[in-house]
Amino acid sequence: MPFKKFEVTIFTFIIWVLTLSLLIYNGISLFFVKTDSIRSILIFNTLESLLMLALIAIPVVFTKVTRFKIPEIMEVLYIIFCAGSIIFGEILDYYGKFGWWDSLLHTMSGIMFGILGYIILNTFNRYDGHNTRFSPIIISAWTVCFTVTMGVIWELIEFSCDEFLGTNMQQYLVGRGTLDQGEASVGHEALRDTMKDLGLDLIGSLIPAIIGYFELRRQKKGFAYMYLEKETNPSVETINNKEVLDNIDVEVMQSDNSQNNLDKK
């Protein structure tokens, strides 16, 4: 069945409205501030709002380009994570106000990428024409490895931003916020944030891995069976249906002719 054009969840729409409101507020405020420090923060918040709008559009663009529909639960988790990181973490400075906020998001990212690992494997297995069967333990192990790999890539991105843009994403400076500046940590303390993040990614990945393992073992439908559903082409469906009907008509005619020949005999 074809998907509705630009189909989005109500939750995604609410986050979109919130982000757009923050963008307008920060953009207008730029014209009324006089201090450079506040202006820098407003510029940063404006850019973060634009980034959030772009991230919200990714599922829609992905579906439009690839004709694959992302499962709704995956889209909601993705939007929650992006909102938690950018809107609450960066713009509202939850990273600076709450020391546990970054840990919460890393654990959530582990859960999100763990579910995504199942979706990716199931999608390839469904559409590559082989329908390969893997044991539940292999599939669950794959999701953990996939999640930890995504965590490593993210840490490399954080390091690159800190190195070339002067941010504090890896929290190697005393302040917890992304733009906070202070004395740099040294020795073992400088590695603490990165190791903590990777550890939380691993812990988060184990949650869907364990749940998914038992879903597969017991053949109980859940996220372990999710895949990217491919949109069908209505014109192709019509052609295929017409071919099926034509074949049925031919078979019926052949059957009638055979019956008539028998009657004549």
N, C-alpha and C positions, 0 to 999 in steps of 0.2 A: 504494500500500500504506500502511495507517495506521501511524503511528509508535508506538513503545512509550511509554507514559505516563511523563513525567519521565525520559526517556532521557538519560543523562550518560556521558561518557567516564570511564575509570578514572583518567586523569590529573586530571580535574576533581574527582573524589571525593577523591583524595589531597590536593589543595590545600585542599579544603573541610575535611577532618579537621585539617590543619595550622593553618588559620585558626581553627577552633573551639578547638583546644588553646591557641593564643595568647590568644584571648579569655578563656578560663577562667583561664589563668595570670595575665594582667594584672588581671582582675577580682578574683581572690582576693588578689593582692598589694596591692591598694589598702587592704585592712583591716590591713595589717601595717607600712606605712611611716609614718615620723614626720616626714620633711622635706617641705616644700611643693614643692620642685623635683622630687623623685622622684615625688611624687604627681601632679604636672602631666604628667610624661612617661607615667606609667601610664594616666592618664585619656585622654591623646592616643592611646596605643597601643590602648586598649580601643575608642575610637571608630573608629580605623582598621580594627580587626578587624571591627567591625560593618559598616563600609562595604564591606570585602572580601567578606563574606558576601552582602551585597546585590548586589554586582557579579557574583558567581558565579551568583546566581539569575536574572540578566537573560536569558541564553540560553533557560533553561527557561521562564520567564514569557513571553518573546517567542514561542516556539513554541506555547505553550498558547493565547495570545490571538490570534495571527495565523494559526495553522495552517501557518506556514512553518518548515522545518527549516534551521538554519544548518549549512553544511558543516563537517564535523568538524575539518578543518585550520584553519578560521577560528576555531572555538571554542577550539581548543588555543592558537593564537597569542594570542587575546584573554585567556585565563586566564594564560598566561605573562607577558604584558605587565602585567596587573593585579597578579599576584604579585610581579613584579620591582619595580613601582612602590611598592606599599603594604607588602607583607610584608618584602621585602628592603630597599627604598629607605627607607621611613619607619620601620617598627617596628624593624628590625635596623640602621637608620641607615647603609645603604650609600651614601646620598647624601653623608653627612658623612665617611665613611671612605675612599671611593674617588671621586676627582674625575671619573673617566671613566664612572661608572655612569649619570649623567643623560644623557650623550651616547649611550651604548649604547641606552638605552630610547627616545630620540628617533629614532634610526636605525631601531630595530625598529618603532616606531609608524608610520614612513614606509612600511615594507614591509607592515605589517598593513593600513593604510588603502588602500594601493595595490591589494592583493588585494581588499579590500572594494569598491573602485571598480568592478572588473570584475564582481563579484557583483551589485552594485546595477543596473548597466547591463544585464547579461544577464537579470536577473529581470524588470525592466520590459519589456524587449524580448520576453521569452517569454510574458508573461501579458497584455500590452495588446492583443493580437490583430492587431498590424500586422506583426510580425516584420521590423522595419527592419534593413537591413544597413549597417553602418558600416565604413569602411576601418580596417585595423589601426592606422594612425598616429593616426587620430581617437580611437579607443578608448583607446589608450595615453596620448595627451595628456590625455584626460578624467581618467584615473586620477591623473595627476600634479597637475592642477589641483584635483581633489577632495581629495587628500592635503594639499597646501599650505594649502587653505582650512581643513581640520580643524586644522592646526598653528596657524594664525592664531587660530582660535576658542579653542584651548587656551591660547595666550599671553594672550588677554584674560581667561580664567578665572584664570590665575595672577596677573595684575595685580590683578584684583578681590579675590582672597584676600589678597594683600599689602597692598592699600589699606585694606580694611575689617576684616580679621582679624589684621593685624599679623604675618603669616607671612613667610617668606623664599623663596617658591617660585621667584621670578625671580632669586634669588641676587644681589640688588643690595647685600646686606650682606656683610661680610667672611666670615662663616661659610657653609659649604656646606649644612648641614642645613636642613630646613624650619622648625624652631623656633629655629635659631641667631640670635642677636642680635649686632650689632656696628656698626662705623662704616659708613655708607652710601657706596657708590661714587659717583663724580661724573664728569660728562663722558662721553667715549667709553667708558670702562670700565663705566659703568652700563648701556650697551646691549649689551655683549659677549655676555651669556648669551642674551638674546632672539634676537639675530642668529645666534648659533651654533646654537640650537635650530631655528630656521626653516631654516637651511642644511642641517642634518642631516635634517630632515623631507624636504627636497627630494631629497637624496642617497638616502635610504631609498626614496622613491617611484620613483626611476629604476630601481631593481633589478627590481621586478615589472613596471614599464612596458616595459622592454627585453625581459625574458624573455617576457612576454605578447605583445609585438609579434611575435616570431618564432614563438610557438605559433600565433598567428592566421594568419600568413603561410603557415606550413607545414601548417596545419590539424592540428596535433598536440595531442591532448587534454591539458589541464592546468588550472591555476587560472584561466586566461583564459577558460575555457568554463564556469566554475562559476556556479551560480545558487541561489537559495533554493527548495528543492523544496517544493511545496505538498502538504499532507496531503489525501488523498482521503477523502470521506465514504462509509463502507461502505454505508449505506442508499441513497445516490444511485447508487453503483456497481451495487448489486443491481437497482434500478429500471431503470437504463440497460441492463443485461444482459438483463433480462426483456423490455424493449421490443425489443431486437435479436433475441432468440429468437422473440418473437411475429411480428415482421416476416418472419423466415426461414420460420416455419410458414405464414404467409399466402402467401408467394411459392411455397412448395412445393405448397400446395393449388391455387393458380392454375395452376401448371405441370401438375399432375396432371389438372385439369379440361380444360386445353387439349389434353393428350395424349389424354384420353378422347374429346373431341369429334372429334379427328382420326381416331381408331380407328373411330368410328361412321360417319364419312364413307367 
